[in-house]
Amino acid sequence: MREFLRRHRWAAVLLTVANLVLLTGVVALLIAVLTADWGFATGHDGAAASQAAQAGGESSGSALLGAAIAVAGSAIGAGVAVAYTGAAALAAMSERPELFGRAMVVVGLAEGIAIYGLIVAIILVGRA
């Protein structure tokens, strides 16, 4: 790794700058979400807020935030699962190529985690 960084110092600098830009964007988005006025402390009762949401005037911010958390969590979980199962599948297939079908089923099951999170998000957005 050190040899790669010595040869391609510009790539390491570019990667570091890209990570810092992404970190800045995520922090700004987090601050915007945490400081937003979701309308919970306005003194409205639940029935009036529910009627306003059903009329199409506003959507429930907590449902959308829950959908975002569901998608993000499932995508991160699927990424970790695919990383481990994919590495194990490639190691098994390098020794026994006839295990390709079984290995791809295991990797596909790991990818299903992201699909489950997407389904939960669609249900939450549908109810918002």
PLY file of the C-alpha trace (Angstrom):
ply
format ascii 1.0
element vertex 128
property float x
property float y
property float z
element edge 127
property int vertex1
property int vertex2
end_header
0.00 0.00 0.00
2.82 2.38 0.82
4.43 1.73 -2.54
1.16 2.51 -4.30
0.86 5.80 -2.38
4.42 6.74 -3.28
3.85 6.09 -6.98
0.41 7.65 -7.19
0.51 10.49 -4.69
-1.93 12.53 -6.80
-4.49 9.74 -6.58
-4.20 9.61 -2.81
-4.57 13.40 -2.59
-7.60 13.32 -4.91
-9.19 10.54 -2.88
-8.60 12.45 0.35
-10.13 15.63 -1.10
-13.16 13.69 -2.38
-13.67 12.14 1.06
-13.45 15.54 2.74
-16.01 16.99 0.32
-18.39 14.10 1.00
-17.87 14.46 4.75
-18.64 18.17 4.56
-21.83 17.49 2.60
-23.00 14.84 5.04
-22.33 17.09 8.03
-24.20 19.97 6.37
-27.15 17.69 5.60
-27.18 16.37 9.16
-27.18 19.89 10.56
-30.00 20.88 8.21
-32.11 17.88 9.27
-31.46 18.37 12.97
-32.22 22.10 12.95
-35.29 21.91 10.71
-38.67 22.84 12.12
-40.77 19.72 11.63
-43.87 21.38 13.07
-44.06 19.25 16.21
-43.84 22.14 18.67
-46.34 24.45 16.99
-49.15 23.65 19.41
-51.37 21.91 16.86
-53.23 18.89 18.01
-52.70 15.57 16.27
-56.04 15.58 14.46
-55.42 18.92 12.77
-51.95 17.88 11.69
-53.30 14.59 10.37
-56.01 16.36 8.38
-53.48 18.78 6.93
-51.19 15.93 5.94
-54.08 14.06 4.30
-55.07 17.17 2.38
-51.66 17.07 0.68
-50.39 20.28 2.20
-47.43 18.74 3.99
-45.87 15.35 4.43
-44.68 13.77 7.61
-40.99 14.51 8.03
-40.45 11.71 10.51
-41.72 9.10 8.04
-39.37 10.39 5.36
-36.49 10.43 7.81
-37.36 6.86 8.80
-37.39 5.84 5.15
-33.96 7.40 4.63
-32.58 5.59 7.67
-34.07 2.30 6.45
-32.46 2.62 3.02
-29.11 3.79 4.40
-28.93 1.10 7.06
-29.90 -1.70 4.73
-27.48 -0.51 2.05
-24.59 -0.41 4.52
-25.55 -3.82 5.88
-25.82 -5.28 2.39
-22.45 -3.82 1.47
-20.77 -5.43 4.46
-22.53 -8.74 3.81
-21.63 -8.78 0.12
-18.01 -7.93 0.94
-17.63 -10.95 3.20
-19.71 -13.40 1.19
-18.20 -12.25 -2.10
-14.67 -12.76 -0.84
-15.55 -16.18 0.50
-17.33 -17.11 -2.73
-14.34 -16.12 -4.86
-12.02 -18.09 -2.59
-14.23 -21.17 -2.84
-14.62 -20.86 -6.62
-10.88 -20.54 -7.11
-10.44 -23.98 -5.59
-13.61 -25.63 -6.91
-15.19 -23.89 -9.95
-18.30 -26.08 -9.76
-19.41 -24.10 -6.67
-20.31 -21.06 -8.79
-24.08 -21.53 -8.51
-24.10 -22.04 -4.77
-21.75 -19.13 -4.18
-23.88 -16.73 -6.23
-26.99 -17.76 -4.28
-25.28 -16.79 -1.02
-24.15 -13.44 -2.47
-27.67 -12.85 -3.81
-29.15 -13.47 -0.36
-26.80 -10.85 1.04
-27.95 -8.37 -1.62
-31.54 -9.03 -0.60
-30.94 -7.04 2.58
-30.85 -3.82 0.55
-34.09 -4.76 -1.20
-35.82 -5.30 2.14
-34.78 -1.83 3.27
-36.07 -0.35 0.03
-39.44 -2.08 0.51
-39.70 -0.68 4.04
-38.88 2.79 2.71
-41.55 2.54 0.02
-44.12 1.55 2.62
-43.13 4.45 4.88
-43.21 6.99 2.05
-46.59 5.66 0.96
-48.00 6.32 4.42
-46.39 9.78 4.76
0 1
1 2
2 3
3 4
4 5
5 6
6 7
7 8
8 9
9 10
10 11
11 12
12 13
13 14
14 15
15 16
16 17
17 18
18 19
19 20
20 21
21 22
22 23
23 24
24 25
25 26
26 27
27 28
28 29
29 30
30 31
31 32
32 33
33 34
34 35
35 36
36 37
37 38
38 39
39 40
40 41
41 42
42 43
43 44
44 45
45 46
46 47
47 48
48 49
49 50
50 51
51 52
52 53
53 54
54 55
55 56
56 57
57 58
58 59
59 60
60 61
61 62
62 63
63 64
64 65
65 66
66 67
67 68
68 69
69 70
70 71
71 72
72 73
73 74
74 75
75 76
76 77
77 78
78 79
79 80
80 81
81 82
82 83
83 84
84 85
85 86
86 87
87 88
88 89
89 90
90 91
91 92
92 93
93 94
94 95
95 96
96 97
97 98
98 99
99 100
100 101
101 102
102 103
103 104
104 105
105 106
106 107
107 108
108 109
109 110
110 111
111 112
112 113
113 114
114 115
115 116
116 117
117 118
118 119
119 120
120 121
121 122
122 123
123 124
124 125
125 126
126 127
